[in-house]
């Protein structure tokens, strides 16, 4: 019997789920690229560890017991939690670029370059605000505007001095 977390037979649980969802040992073995005998040993080992039958062996395949259905439901729940965890951790490792722009500039200058950028940086998430409003704070990595420096929000020396804290400021004219 399983009494200790160090004894958790992860492979056997994975193989049990494969057999249960495939409905037969042969189909599960084919899908996993393993022999039916290997899968059968894993299922038997799991049943011995749990101290109960998970399947009734029939001439036409395996039929899950009530306990087998309970184990399957729990395994599928664990699978969903692990997938959520992996997705969450992966998304925390992603870079994020926040862009604020006007719709007309975004459509003709940003979007044509975005697909190429994302192809070369697949782990980067790009958030775009299309409203063209001057940002109330500096939460954007890139703000593309249709006004020259000294106009718009940064028209006074007081506001222009805020730009000094940014790592890169540029002004370009697109024709």
N, C-alpha and C positions, 0 to 999 in steps of 0.2 A: 504494500500500500504506500501511497505517497503521503509523507508526513512532513516534508521539509521543502522549502522553496527552491533549494539547490537541486532537488530531484525533478523539477518541472520538465517534462519531456516535450519541448517545444516542437521538435520535428514530428513527433508522433501526433501531437494535436493538429499540426498543419495537415498531415496525411489523413487523419481522421476526417477533418473537414472536407478534404478532397473526395474521399470515398463517399461521404454522406451527400455531398452536393452532386456528385456524378451519378450516384445511384448504383454503381457497380465498381468492383475492385479493378476489373479490366480497363474500364473507361478512365478511372482515376490514374491508374498506372501509366496508361498511354499519355494522358495529359501532363503528367509529371516527369515522364521519361524514366520511370523506374519499373522494376519487375513487379508483377502481382504478388509474388512471394515476399518481396521486401515490404510492400505495403501491408500485407497480411500480418507479418511479424510485428510491425509497428502498432497495428490496431490491437493485436492480442496483448502486446506489452502494455498498452494503455488500459485495456480492460483489466488486466491483472493489477495494475497500479491503482485503479479506481475500485477494484473489488466487485465489479459488476459487468454484465454484458452491455455493450453499446449497440450491437447488431445481432439480429437473428440471422444465421446462415441458412439460406434457402438454395434450392437447386437453380433458381433463376436469378440469384444475386443476393445482396445484403438488404435486410429490412431493419430499420432503426427501431430500437426499443424506446420506451418512454424516457428512460434515463439517457439514452443516446440523443434524443431530441433536446433534452434539457442541456446536455453538454454542448451540443451543436449551437443552440441559442446563445449560450454563454461565450463560446469560442467566437461566434460572429460578432458579439458585442465587444470582445477584446480586440478583434481585428479592426473594428470601426474606431475604437479608441486609439489604437496604435497608428492607424492611418491619419487620424486627426492630429495626433502628436507630431508625426513626421511632417505633415503639411505645415503645422504651426512653427516648428523649428526651422524648416526650410524657408518659410516666408520671413522669419526674423533675420535670416542670413542674406536676404535680398537687398540690393541697393534700391534706393528710391529717389526719383527725380521729380520735383514738383515745378510745374510750369504754369505761369499765368499769362494769358495773351488775349488779344482781341480775336473774335471769330474770323474776320477776313485775313488777318495775318496768320493765324493758326492753320486755316484751310490751305493757304497757298505757300507758306514757308515752313510750318512745323510738320504737318501731316505727311508731306512727300518724303521727308527725311526720317520720320519716326519708324517706319517698317524696317528700313536698313539699320537704323540704330538698334532696334530691339533684336534683330537677327544677329548682330555682332555682340549684343549684351543681353542674352536671354534671361538672366537672373535679375534684371533691372525692372522695377515697376515704375511706370510713368503715370503721374496724375496731372491732368490738365484742367485748368479753370478757364472757361471760355468767356467769362462775363466782361472782361476788359476793365473791370473796376480797379482803381488803384488799391493795392493791398494795404490793409490797415496795419499790418505788422510785416515782419520780414520772414514769413514762413515759406517763401518761394525760393527755389534754387535758381530759377530763371524767370524773369518778368520781361516780356516783350511788349513794347508800347509803340505808339505811333507819334510820340512827341519827343522833341529834343530835350537834352538836359537843360535845366533852367526853366522848363515849362512843366505843366501838370503838377503833380504833388511836390516835386523837388524844385520849385521855382524860387525858393528863398534860400539864403545862406544857411539858415537854421536847419532846414531839412537836408540840404545838400551835404552838410557835414556828417549826417548819418551814413552816407555812402562810404565814408572812409573806412568803416569797420568791415567792409566786404572784401573778400579776397580777390575779386575780379570785377571790374566795372568797364563796360565798353559801350561805345556809341557808334552805330553804323547806319548808313543810309542805303536802303534797298530801292532800286529803281525798277 
